[in-house]
Amino acid sequence: MTYCVGLFLQEGLVLLSDTRTNAGVDNISCFSKQHLFHREGERAIVAMTAGNLAVSQAVINLIQDGLKHPETGKEETIFTVPSMFAAASLVGEAVRQAYRVHGRAMKEQGINFDVSILLGGQLADRTMRLFEVYAAGNFIAATEDTPYLQIGEHKYGKPILDRAVSVDTSLSEGVTLALLSMDSTLRSNLSVGMPLDLTVYRRDSLHLNDHWRFEEGNGYFQTIRERWSEALRGALREMPAPPFFS
Amino acid sequence: MTYCVGLFLQEGLVLLSDTRTNAGVDNISCFSKQHLFHREGERAIVAMTAGNLAVSQAVINLIQDGLKHPETGKEETIFTVPSMFAAASLVGEAVRQAYRVHGRAMKEQGINFDVSILLGGQLADRTMRLFEVYAAGNFIAATEDTPYLQIGEHKYGKPILDRAVSVDTSLSEGVTLALLSMDSTLRSNLSVGMPLDLTVYRRDSLHLNDHWRFEEGNGYFQTIRERWSEALRGALREMPAPPFFS
């Protein structure tokens, strides 16, 4: 399993992913699920993947190697597409190409063709976007009304986002929130695991230099995990007792 | 969908369920999922059900009408079983009986035989127990290490329980916690809905009189929903900012 979350904020993007992959609980590995495509000042694109690892890797390879545009016939890569919308279309086309090559054989082995991708970033003189691409290659964009997208094991980490994330949330608060959402997921689902990859993109910067890896025991992550648990317990003590029960 | 949660505490049991059933989003109804089997001073048993409504209702009927014990051949009902363990066995047998009658025909219509039951309570001079019965009729019991069980849409409401419930939690705190866990679920999954049914059982009391229904707009539930959201937002403001990001 996997948990990836992307926040689409006024100030920019917060993109956080775990690194655990597993083929059963007895076969656990560490793979980064975050892929950066960066040309300083020209394009800053991040893809995060969930689902079958072979499919995810095929898609990431295909968008770098290049695919023919289904209408123009022109070969395009993640480094040549002219907009984030075109980048999402390219990723969708790569997903369909992977399905054409591997889909039937996977089905014959009883394996689901299961993949989803969060794709966030910006190109020079274009709008910053955050997309979620599905296994059918179609996609949706985050908007101001729902300024976050999640893929993989999304349920445990959703309540805190539903309550606290708005498009006005600062990048700094967004980082803390994304980490707390990840913490809830890590606590409840063993198949999501450390280390974590975090990228913060500042709107209109076209830089992708704010990138960190959080290893087990990371000081800041440890601090906010503990303080959040304490704060929740404290808040609980402050709740009024049920007046109907004594 | 459904959400039911049972807390197994030193002081007793807290049992909370929603009432929404749905056959698609265009066919939503209200059914209580909480069933009380009570003989004052002799037995106090509560069953909460999730899954296919026809199967759940069949099981609840069967345990009241009576089933032959598979080994002794003796007819037993939820009012004659001698212990909570025997009650869980009876519910399991009822699930298997429902499967024998309806399982194949349901499968032919493409419908899963999907049911799970939380069964809590106590009989005179016996131990208080809380069980979860699965669709195969087998079951597990809550213990001091994991003093709660959930059925139905359990993921959204789990993080708060994982962080805050222990066997020493008081019944009054348990009520608040169960309602907050339900709140997280209601916010994120439309197929879980008000009103709510709550039963609190005090260990060794053999009474089942602490039973409430929470309608939409209930004052206490409204208050703790709002105060919990405020407390979370407040706690978030108090979190230290990520020192690596400025």
Chai-1 contact restraints between the chains, C-beta under 6 A:
chainA,res_idxA,chainB,res_idxB,connection_type,confidence,min_distance_angstrom,max_distance_angstrom,comment,restraint_id
A,K155,B,K155,contact,1.0,0.0,6.0,A-B,restraint_1
A,K155,B,Y156,contact,1.0,0.0,6.0,A-B,restraint_2
A,Y156,B,K155,contact,1.0,0.0,6.0,A-B,restraint_3
A,Y156,B,P159,contact,1.0,0.0,6.0,A-B,restraint_4
A,K158,B,S188,contact,1.0,0.0,6.0,A-B,restraint_5
A,P159,B,Y156,contact,1.0,0.0,6.0,A-B,restraint_6
A,P159,B,S184,contact,1.0,0.0,6.0,A-B,restraint_7
A,D162,B,R187,contact,1.0,0.0,6.0,A-B,restraint_8
A,R163,B,S229,contact,1.0,0.0,6.0,A-B,restraint_9
A,R163,B,L232,contact,1.0,0.0,6.0,A-B,restraint_10
A,A164,B,L236,contact,1.0,0.0,6.0,A-B,restraint_11
A,S172,B,A241,contact,1.0,0.0,6.0,A-B,restraint_12
A,S172,B,F245,contact,1.0,0.0,6.0,A-B,restraint_13
A,V175,B,P242,contact,1.0,0.0,6.0,A-B,restraint_14
A,V175,B,F245,contact,1.0,0.0,6.0,A-B,restraint_15
A,T176,B,M239,contact,1.0,0.0,6.0,A-B,restraint_16
A,S184,B,P159,contact,1.0,0.0,6.0,A-B,restraint_17
A,R187,B,D162,contact,1.0,0.0,6.0,A-B,restraint_18
A,S188,B,K158,contact,1.0,0.0,6.0,A-B,restraint_19
A,Y220,B,P242,contact,1.0,0.0,6.0,A-B,restraint_20
A,I224,B,M239,contact,1.0,0.0,6.0,A-B,restraint_21
A,S229,B,R163,contact,1.0,0.0,6.0,A-B,restraint_22
A,A231,B,A235,contact,1.0,0.0,6.0,A-B,restraint_23
A,L232,B,R163,contact,1.0,0.0,6.0,A-B,restraint_24
A,A235,B,A231,contact,1.0,0.0,6.0,A-B,restraint_25
A,L236,B,A164,contact,1.0,0.0,6.0,A-B,restraint_26
A,M239,B,T176,contact,1.0,0.0,6.0,A-B,restraint_27
A,M239,B,I224,contact,1.0,0.0,6.0,A-B,restraint_28
A,A241,B,S172,contact,1.0,0.0,6.0,A-B,restraint_29
A,P242,B,V175,contact,1.0,0.0,6.0,A-B,restraint_30
A,P242,B,Y220,contact,1.0,0.0,6.0,A-B,restraint_31
A,F245,B,S172,contact,1.0,0.0,6.0,A-B,restraint_32
A,F245,B,V175,contact,1.0,0.0,6.0,A-B,restraint_33
